[in-house]
Amino acid sequence: MTTPSGVVALDAMGGDLAPAATVQGAVEAARQHGIRVALVGRESVLKRELSRLAAVPKGIAIVDAPEVVAMDDQPTAPARSK
């Protein structure tokens, strides 16, 4: 999926308390400010997080990114293998 203009792409798998906190923040941004957000991460995990929330706005999309760079990955490893 290409991200059209006017859409914020969000690494939903990164950050403290992710993905729950990042998904919740994206949904709130869409609800309160009409911001369209493309959640980037593992589709199955993001769908599960969205299902826990009531009335997810239409401005939320998922971009499947099945490979994740883990905190313990060597700095050059993702560039070579992922």
Secondary structure by P-SEA (a helix, b strand, c coil): ccccccbbbbccccccccaaaaaaaaaaaaaacbbbbbbbccaaaaaaaaaacccccccbbbbbbccccccccccccccccc
